[in-house]
């Protein structure tokens, strides 16, 4: 396939076919890869600008009912010391974000569906909203729940939800999870979130064992076909206490290619989806100290600084070599300010930074009803 024609088509505003996406993912020439990143960055500036929105990340618990084969906090990992932050600790962390002009927070944890947990989260969301005078945006990343629980949290004040599908291929999903984990249920949850009114985010891992470029192309097309508002995805990183680690014993020799693939996914997502929010994840920085800056230059516009109390950081490791485990929220803030500004971007303080795509999606839905 003529790669130059693909770039010409993109420059003219054309969309990408599955085969064209696979061609871009397979690029090896460094000049062409840089052209891909530059093309994505140009589209980012056109559709969402050069603002970077901070989402203060609060990793509130590593207790999880799931047993995903790739995850360091899977329930069967007996080497994990389990913790759950108190409601007050979560609210205090959120208020630190509010006082430091972060526009939003992300509440993230292992997956639990018991009523004690879901009610506690409702209370926490309500308290954060009240304490910030309704001005702090709240994204939840709390896994699969019933529609009733999603409605409960939405009513309390959460307005964005991130639920990563990890792969759009059900067969690959089955290789990454025990038999009692349902890909169909994951998709059902995404549908419920959209119907309730959330800005809906999802994402995948790139560079998984058993994964093909066709799988990744399918993932990107899944985002488009399902009108996703936010993308949170990154390269697959090994955790030694997981079954999947055995499928990639040569991971240390593949870090550069994993990083490159993760950046390609960001760039193609930006080219394909135009106006969505895309996170430059910590996983990129785990592979290269400048990974998150690279993500911004490849088309991302969201960064999630970790504002979890340092005493909990080392206990929430989904993968090995997670960076910034000893950095206080204050240190992280100043470090990220420098990193963002070093690539010519600017931090949008005190702004929610909602997905442009979300509002366009809602507008189109209203037009269709009339």
C-alpha positions in Angstrom: 0.0 0.0 0.0 1.4 3.4 -1.0 2.1 5.2 2.3 2.5 8.6 0.7 -1.0 8.3 -0.7 -2.3 7.5 2.8 -0.8 10.7 4.1 -2.1 12.7 1.2 -5.6 11.3 1.9 -5.3 12.3 5.6 -4.2 15.8 4.6 -7.3 16.1 2.4 -9.5 15.2 5.4 -10.1 11.6 4.3 -10.8 8.8 6.7 -8.8 5.6 7.1 -9.7 2.1 6.1 -8.7 -1.0 8.2 -5.9 -1.8 5.8 -4.6 1.7 5.9 -4.6 1.7 9.7 -2.6 -1.6 9.7 -0.1 0.0 7.2 0.4 2.9 9.6 0.8 0.6 12.6 3.4 -1.4 10.7 5.6 1.6 9.8 9.3 1.0 10.6 10.9 4.0 8.8 11.7 6.6 11.5 11.0 9.5 9.1 7.6 8.2 8.2 6.8 7.4 11.8 7.7 11.0 12.7 5.5 12.2 9.9 2.6 10.2 11.4 3.2 11.9 14.8 3.4 15.3 13.2 0.2 14.8 11.2 -1.6 13.7 14.3 -0.3 16.7 16.2 -1.5 19.1 13.5 -5.0 17.6 13.7 -4.9 17.9 17.5 -4.1 21.6 17.2 -7.0 22.1 14.8 -9.6 20.2 16.7 -8.7 20.5 20.5 -5.8 23.0 20.6 -2.6 22.9 22.5 -4.1 22.9 26.0 -3.3 20.0 28.3 -6.0 19.1 30.9 -4.9 17.7 34.2 -7.0 14.9 35.9 -5.7 14.4 39.4 -5.6 10.6 39.8 -6.6 9.1 43.1 -5.9 5.3 43.3 -8.3 4.8 46.2 -8.1 1.0 46.6 -6.3 -2.1 45.2 -9.0 -4.5 46.3 -10.3 -6.3 43.2 -12.8 -9.0 42.5 -11.4 -9.5 39.0 -8.6 -11.9 38.1 -7.3 -10.5 34.8 -4.2 -12.4 33.6 -2.2 -9.1 32.9 -2.9 -7.1 36.1 -0.7 -6.8 39.1 -3.6 -6.3 41.5 -5.6 -9.3 40.3 -7.4 -11.0 43.2 -5.2 -14.1 43.0 -1.9 -12.2 43.5 -1.1 -13.0 47.1 2.0 -10.8 47.1 -0.2 -7.6 47.1 -0.8 -5.8 50.4 -4.4 -4.7 50.0 -5.6 -1.2 51.0 -8.6 1.0 50.8 -8.4 4.8 51.4 -10.9 6.2 53.8 -13.6 8.5 52.5 -12.0 11.4 54.2 -8.6 10.6 52.6 -10.2 10.5 49.1 -12.0 13.8 49.7 -8.8 15.4 51.0 -6.9 14.3 48.0 -9.6 15.8 45.7 -9.5 19.0 47.6 -5.7 19.2 47.1 -6.5 19.0 43.4 -9.1 21.7 43.7 -6.8 24.1 45.6 -4.0 23.5 43.1 -6.3 24.4 40.2 -6.6 21.0 38.6 -9.9 21.1 36.8 -10.8 17.4 37.5 -10.0 14.3 39.4 -10.2 10.6 38.5 -11.3 8.2 41.1 -9.8 4.8 40.3 -9.8 1.5 42.1 -9.9 -2.3 41.7 -13.3 -3.6 40.7 -15.9 -4.1 43.5 -19.6 -4.3 43.2 -20.7 -4.8 46.8 -23.1 -2.3 48.2 -20.7 -1.0 50.9 -18.3 0.0 48.2 -20.9 1.5 45.7 -22.7 3.5 48.4 -19.4 4.7 49.8 -18.4 6.0 46.3 -21.7 7.7 46.0 -21.1 9.5 49.2 -17.5 10.4 48.2 -18.6 11.9 44.9 -21.3 13.9 46.6 -18.8 15.2 49.2 -16.3 16.2 46.6 -18.9 18.1 44.6 -20.1 19.9 47.7 -16.7 20.7 49.0 -15.6 22.2 45.7 -18.8 24.1 45.2 -19.6 22.0 42.2 -16.5 23.2 40.3 -14.3 20.1 40.3 -14.9 17.7 37.5 -15.2 14.0 38.4 -14.2 11.0 36.3 -14.8 7.5 37.6 -12.8 4.5 36.7 -14.4 1.9 38.9 -15.1 -1.0 36.6 -18.3 -2.9 35.6 -21.4 -2.0 37.6 -25.1 -2.3 37.2 -27.0 0.6 35.4 -28.5 1.5 38.8 -25.1 2.1 40.3 -24.0 4.1 37.3 -27.1 6.2 37.6 -26.5 6.7 41.4 -23.0 8.0 40.8 -24.1 10.2 37.9 -26.8 11.7 40.1 -24.2 12.3 42.8 -22.1 14.4 40.4 -19.8 12.2 38.4 -20.0 13.1 34.7 -17.2 11.1 33.0 -16.5 7.4 33.1 -13.5 5.4 31.9 -14.0 1.7 31.3 -11.2 0.1 29.3 -12.2 -2.9 27.2 -8.5 -3.8 26.8 -9.3 -5.3 23.3 -12.3 -5.3 21.0 -11.6 -8.9 19.9 -13.7 -11.3 22.1 -11.3 -14.2 21.3 -8.3 -12.2 22.4 -10.2 -11.0 25.5 -10.8 -14.6 26.4 -7.1 -15.3 26.4 -6.5 -12.4 28.7 -9.1 -13.3 31.3 -10.6 -16.2 33.2 -13.7 -17.8 31.8 -16.1 -16.0 34.2 -15.0 -12.6 32.8 -17.4 -11.4 30.1 -16.4 -9.3 27.1 -20.1 -8.9 26.3 -20.8 -7.5 29.8 -18.0 -5.0 29.3 -19.7 -3.7 26.1 -23.1 -3.7 27.8 -21.7 -1.4 30.5 -20.3 1.0 27.9 -23.8 1.2 26.4 -25.4 1.8 29.7 -22.9 4.6 30.5 -23.7 6.4 27.3 -27.5 6.1 27.7 -27.2 7.5 31.2 -25.4 10.6 29.9 -21.8 10.1 30.9 -18.9 11.2 28.7 -17.7 7.7 27.9 -14.1 6.7 27.8 -12.5 3.4 27.0 -9.2 2.0 25.8 -6.9 -1.0 25.0 -3.4 -2.2 25.6 -1.0 -2.3 22.6 1.6 -4.9 22.2 -0.2 -7.8 24.1 0.8 -11.4 23.6 -1.4 -13.0 21.0 -2.4 -9.6 19.6 -2.1 -8.7 15.9 -2.1 -5.4 14.0 -5.5 -6.4 12.7 -6.7 -6.5 16.3 -5.3 -3.0 17.0 -6.9 -1.7 13.8 -10.2 -3.2 15.0 -9.8 -1.4 18.3 -9.4 2.0 16.7 -12.4 1.4 14.5 -14.3 0.2 17.5 -13.7 3.6 19.1 -15.1 5.3 16.0 -18.0 3.1 15.4 -19.1 3.4 19.1 -18.8 7.2 19.2 -16.4 7.1 22.2 -15.6 10.4 23.8 -12.4 9.7 25.6 -9.5 7.3 25.0 -7.2 6.0 27.8 -4.8 3.4 26.3 -1.2 2.5 26.5 1.4 -0.1 25.8 1.2 -3.4 27.5 3.7 -3.6 30.4 4.6 -6.9 32.2 3.9 -7.6 35.8 6.0 -10.5 37.1 3.2 -11.8 39.4 0.8 -12.5 36.5 0.2 -15.4 34.1 0.6 -13.3 31.0 4.2 -12.4 32.0 5.1 -15.9 31.0 4.0 -15.2 27.4 6.5 -12.4 27.0 9.8 -13.5 28.6 11.8 -11.2 26.3 9.9 -8.0 27.4 13.0 -6.1 28.4 14.3 -6.3 24.8 10.9 -5.0 23.5 10.5 -1.8 25.4 11.4 0.5 22.5 8.9 -1.2 20.2 6.2 -1.2 22.8 6.6 2.5 23.3 6.6 3.1 19.6 3.4 1.1 19.1 1.7 2.9 22.0 2.5 6.3 20.4 1.3 5.1 17.0 -2.0 4.1 18.5 -2.4 7.6 20.0 -1.5 9.2 16.7 -3.9 7.1 14.6 -6.7 7.6 17.2 -6.2 11.3 16.8 -6.2 11.2 13.0 -9.3 8.9 13.0 -11.3 10.5 15.8 -10.3 14.1 15.6 -12.0 15.8 18.5 -11.9 13.2 21.3 -9.9 13.5 24.5 -6.8 11.2 24.5 -4.7 10.6 27.6 -0.9 10.4 27.5 -0.6 7.7 30.1 2.0 6.9 32.8 2.7 3.6 31.1 4.5 5.6 28.3 6.8 7.2 30.9 7.5 3.7 32.3 9.2 2.9 29.0 10.9 6.2 28.5 11.4 9.1 30.9 10.0 11.5 28.2 7.2 9.1 27.3 4.3 11.3 28.3 5.7 14.3 26.4 6.0 12.0 23.4 2.4 11.2 23.8 1.4 14.8 23.8 3.4 15.4 20.6 1.7 12.3 19.0 -1.8 13.7 19.6 -2.8 13.3 23.3 -4.2 16.2 25.3 -4.9 14.7 28.8 -2.4 13.9 31.6 -3.4 12.3 34.9 -0.9 13.4 37.6 -1.0 10.9 40.5 -2.2 12.7 43.6 -2.6 9.5 45.7 -0.8 9.7 49.1 2.7 8.4 48.7 2.1 5.7 51.4 -0.3 3.9 49.0 1.5 4.4 45.7 3.7 1.3 45.7 0.7 -0.9 46.5 -1.2 0.1 43.3 1.0 -1.4 40.6 -0.8 -2.8 37.6 2.6 -3.3 36.0 6.3 -3.3 36.9 8.5 -0.2 37.1 5.7 2.3 37.5 7.3 5.7 37.7 6.9 8.5 40.3 6.1 6.1 43.2 7.9 8.4 45.7 6.8 11.7 44.2 4.5 13.9 46.4 1.6 15.5 44.6 3.4 18.9 44.9 6.6 17.5 43.3 4.5 15.8 40.6 2.7 19.0 39.8 5.9 21.0 39.3 7.6 18.2 37.3 4.6 17.9 34.9 4.4 21.6 34.5 8.0 21.6 33.2 7.3 18.5 31.0 4.2 20.0 29.4 5.8 23.4 28.8 9.0 21.8 27.4 7.0 20.6 24.3 5.3 23.9 23.7 1.9 22.9 25.3 0.1 24.8 28.1 -1.8 23.5 31.1 -5.4 24.5 31.3 -5.8 25.2 35.0 -9.3 25.3 36.5 -10.9 23.8 33.4 -12.8 20.6 33.2 -11.6 20.0 29.6 -14.6 18.1 28.6 -14.6 16.1 25.4 -15.4 18.2 22.4 -16.7 15.0 20.8 -19.2 14.5 23.6 -20.9 17.8 23.0 -21.0 17.2 19.3 -22.4 13.7 19.8 -25.2 15.1 22.1 -25.9 17.9 19.6 -26.3 15.4 16.7 -28.6 13.2 18.8 -30.8 16.2 19.6 -30.9 17.1 15.9 -32.0 13.6 15.0 -34.8 13.7 17.5 -36.3 16.9 15.9 
